[in-house]
Amino acid sequence: MRKNGALWAITAMIAVLLLVGLVSLGSRLRPYWIARYRGRRAQLEGAALTAAPLQGADLGGAQLRGAKLTGARLLDTNLYGADLTGAVLRQARMAHAHLISADLSGCDLSAADLTGADLRHARLEHADLTRADLTRVHLNGARYDADTRWPAGFDPRQCGAVRVE
């Protein structure tokens, strides 16, 4: 009789741990599902989307202030007019991403792949783009300031960016 009671107690504890784990996993996956399938104008401030596979997603006008997108795959992603102020996009793969009029102020874009990305009229004040791949990037009308950090030898003015005070 004692063995049976002990076995039930252990089973109940395992079930509770499993349930807690599933709830925790669900709460972590929720921002990803929203970004991937309902991203347009989504409210994702501070979302943890590290290494998220979001290539081709529509995040136009999304609120991603302070989001953690380190290593995220954002290739050919629509981020038109998105607010990414203070977001961490370190080592993100953003080739051919549409960042027209996006607010990237204070973003960490160090070592990000921005090959062919469209950053026309984007805000880049206080952004860190050191070691970023800016091959064929479109910067016409993009705004940056004295605190914006660029890759060594890169001249943003030659790509049409405008320095603001």
N, C-alpha and C positions, 0 to 999 in steps of 0.2 A: 504494500500500500504506500509506503514511504517513497519507494522508487518511482511509482507512478506520479505522485505529487511533485517530486523533484523534476521529473521529466516535463510535466506541464509548466512548471515555473520557468525552466530553461527555454522551453518553446515560446512561452509568452514574452520573455525578455528578447529573444531573437526576433520575434514578430514586431515588437515595439521598435527595436533598432532598425529593422528593415523599413518600417513605415517612416521613421524619422529621416532615414537616408533618402527615401524616395521623395519626401516633401522637400528636403534640401536640394536634391537634384532638380526637381521641378522648378523651384524658385530660381535656380541658376540658369536653367534652360529658357525660362520665360523671355528674358530680354533678347536672346538669340532668335526665338520664334517670331517675336514682334518685328525685329529688324529684318529678318529674312522674308517674311510673308505679309507684313502689314506696316512696313517701314515709312511709308510716305507720311510726313508730318508727325511721326511717332514721338512720344515723350520718353526719351531714354537717357536723361541726365545721369551721369555717373555710372552707367551700365558697365558691367564686366563682360566684355566681348573679346577677350584675349584669344588670338588665333582663330577667330570665327570665320568660317567660310561663307562670305557674303558677296562673292563675285556676282555681278549682274543685278544685285538687289536695287530696289528703288527706295532710297532714303532721302528723296528730295524734301527739303524743308524740315527735316527731322531735327529734334533738339537732342544733341549728343554732348552737351557741355560736360567736361570732365570725364567723359567715357574712357574706359581702358580698352584700347584696340591694338595693343602691342602684337605684332605679327599677324594681324588680321588680313584676310585675302579680300581685297576690295577692288579687284580688277574689273574695269568697265562698269563700275557701280555709279548710280546716279546719286550725287550728293549736292545737287543744285540748290543753293540757298540754305544749306544745312548749317546749324550752329554747332561748331566743334570747338568752341572756345575752351582752351585748357585741356583738350583731349590728349591722350597719350597714343600716338600712332607710330611709335618707334618700330622700325623694321617691318612696317605694314607694306603689303604689296598692293599698290594703287595704280598700276599702269593703266592708262587710258580712262581713268576715273573722271567723272564730270563734276568738277568742284566750282563751277561758275557761281560767282557771288556768295560762295561759302565763307563763313567766318572761322578762320583758323588762327585767330589771335591767341598767342600763348601756347600753341600746340607744340608737342614734341614730335617732330617728323624726322628725327635723326635716323639715318640709314634706311629711310623709307624709299621704295621704288616708285617714283612718280613719272616714269617714262611715258611720254606722250599724254600726260594728264592735262586737263583743261582747267586752269586756275584763273581764267579771265575775271577781273573785277573781284577777286577774292581778297579777304583781309588777312594779312600775314604779320601784323605787328607783334613783336615779341616772340615770334615763332622760331623754333630751332630746326633748321634744315641741314645741319652739318652731316656730311657723308651721305646725303640723299642723292639718288640718281635723278637728275633733272634733264635727261636727254629728251629733246623735242618737246619739252614742257611749254605750255601756252600761258604766258603771264601778262598779256596785254591788259593794262588798267588795274592789275593787282597792286594793292597798297602794302608797303612795308615801312619799317622805321629803323632808327639807328640800332635798336636792340634785336632786330631780326638777324639770325645767324645763318649764313649761307655756306655751301661747300667751298673749300679753298679754291680760289681763282675764278669763282663764278661771279659774273656781273649781271645782276637782275635787270638793270636798265637796258641792256642789249636785247632782252626778251620782252621789253615793253612794260616792265613793272615801274611803279611810281613811288618814290620815297615821300613819306609824309612826316610831319613833325609832331 
